[in-house]
Amino acid sequence: MVARVGRPLRFPFRSLGEPMPSVLRPVLPVEVGGLHRAPYAGLLDTGSLHNRFGAFVARAAGIELADVPVEVIALGGFRTEARRASVELSIGEATWTAPVWFCDPWPLGFHLLGLKGFFDHFSVTIRAARYEIELTQEPAAGLS
C-alpha cells in the first residue's frame, strides 16, 4: 500500500538522548505495522542499504518472525541476528510498504532508515543549517 503525499512533510531534527542530549540529528517518527501508539525514532542513514529495527518492534506490532531465516550481520560495531519482513511503515501522512530487517540484539535507542525501503520512496531534503528534514513521497517506489 502506498498513500501518496502531495505536499512536503517537514520535521525538526531531534535528540537521540544520552550521552549527548543536546546534539540534534535527522530523526523521524516512524510507525510500524499500523501500530500508532508510539512512533519509533528512525535515524536517516544514507550509509545503510536497508531499514534496520530492533526485533522488539516486530513483537510490539504483532509481526511474526519465527519462520523467517536468520542473517547474521555486523552493524555499528556489533553483530546481530536479522530477520526480514515486508511491513507497512508510516511517517506523518505518508504510508508505504517496505522491507525491514528486525534485529536481536539491538542495543541502540533508535532504528535505521536506509536506502532501500525508505530513501527510494521519498525525495529527502536535509537542511542541517536549519535542523530540518523535508520529505516528499515519490509516486512509485524504485529500489525496494
Secondary structure, 3 states (H helix, E strand, C coil): CCECCCCCEEEECEECCCCCCCCEECEEEEEECCEEEEEEEEEECCCCCEEEEEHHHHHHHCCCCCCCCCEEEEECCEEEEEEEEEEEEEECCEEEEEEEEEEECCCCCCEEECCECCHHHEEEEEECCCCEEEEEECCCCCCC
